């Protein structure tokens, strides 16, 4: 059969149900194979939309997402989603077309050095050299994307090779001598960690996106419950621990709660699980958690002691490690009353510094109120996908995530334009769930063309645009740190999102009154098909509290 | 205190791996798959993470499906621990050894083109002999000398011939092999 037909067999063997892509000259053979392969293909309007859709699908389902693009501009349009997938450890396989081999290196039409361009942003990549390689490479790509620390893998397929005839036989095993992720944590280290937790008087569990990736939320909760430990999560870890738990401190970091950040600052032991001590977490690193010793559990050994030296490093799969840590900790029969003073301190912070905002005296919708209304209208049960900016932080602060894979956003790269296409992918992967996008008037415009994809494919996402007519987070920084010199942050009231939504085949609505907002939101959610809601909110509201860049966590403002 | 025993633990006893800068030059011997782009991945990783490569050599091994990359990195400048961990993340990297100087044979080849007229010629030839070098080109106005050895020997020879009029010097960068029966 043709190599591209073998490609389809490989995708099916990997359990691929859907791919997101856009055809072009160099991947015509692949698209000919898609014609009757029996794999669902969602035709996106821009390759970046396809890449983020594959990410959203992967994040919501835990499966490997697949994005397809042609050579040259098709491939370069994937650069942002590939980088995003690397930064947030999202398992996605990117299949790019390439010009035929005789044109390689000649600056042929739609030729780009895709492998070279993407080398620093992939977990791994392959340039197909011979049609016979394709099945093995495809399975290796899925294996690498899915296992260890998940990430993006790219396969570049020259068009002539994709048409080559090969005898196809299913590939049953892959051999990658240089790729052997550590899964089981070192047992002695796990015991040492249990003993450290038993000895700690001011412990904090600090959990990141690795808990979500490892499907370890239940194990994390079990460990936290067993020791009655306080828990905070990073932006990427939200949903890894239920926000309704009395042990929940809220998110930590730049826009985290004071309670979470003060707890890190005062802790004598921090147990980091699948988190990487990003600068948005630590603030000024030399003054980060000055009294703490660190247990660091991570699947990626290179994260250990990268930013903060670990006292008890444990490399492996968080799910397995936490399960064993639970047993070890229970066996020590530690006295829970040793944490009484610590909990009293935490309770004091909670009472003194709750998340709060001044509600409007009139009908104006405060952005925080909008998120609270969304929580109520969805019963806290939606898959919430955000873009990047103030609305993202307010959603993280106020929605209250109870379960993993219900909060999807771009954390590491901070990609504006991520939300709508990622939600599209999440909705395709979870057709029974309510998928809501919270976006800003800036972010939404960066991949707004995918509204047409949603309409055409009947992907019923509900898009709530928090419209303040500004690139709000940049405006906030200009207000706070640049003397209110608002340089190029005002978007005005353009475009008209209601008309734009209707032009794309979606329902367009506009909400401006807080007294009817909850009801209006319920109505929007009950409307069939994709819906876009332009929610007019307070124009110059700031996201607080905040650790100013370069400041220590204990000096939060707002 | 021994990790993994049942003895209770005091948090004060815990130490982190501090002082990640070792302060000496490290020779990393890296066994990689012999595939296109592997060297670019290694070089790109160093560029992206801001690590400096002092020397780099690449060559075939006894098994044609593998190549050997020998890298020297200044441990005073770069965190060797991070360098090796990041290298290990490359799928085509099979094995990395941070070679201990005492149990390693290190060699480098260097060519020196030196201006050599009159009396200087015989002096240079004598020096070359002392360093167990070889004359590989000999013209009326210059000689090309080949010297192999550890980095320090090459550097010593450079200092000695420089006053004669060093026209150019080329060095291969070090390769290194562990002593004893076991593979590097």
Interface residues (C-beta under 8 A of the other chain):
Chain A: X115 X116 X119 X120 X123 X124 X127 X129 X144 X176 X177 X178 X179 X187 X188 X189 X191 X192 X195 X196 X198 X199 X200 X268 X269 X293 X294 X300 X301 X302 X304 X305 X306 X309 X310 X311 X312
Chain B: X3 X4 X5 X8 X9 X10 X11 X14 X15 X16 X17 X18 X20 X32 X33 X36 X37 X40 X41 X44 X45 X48 X81 X82 X85 X86 X88 X89 X90 X91 X92 X93 X94
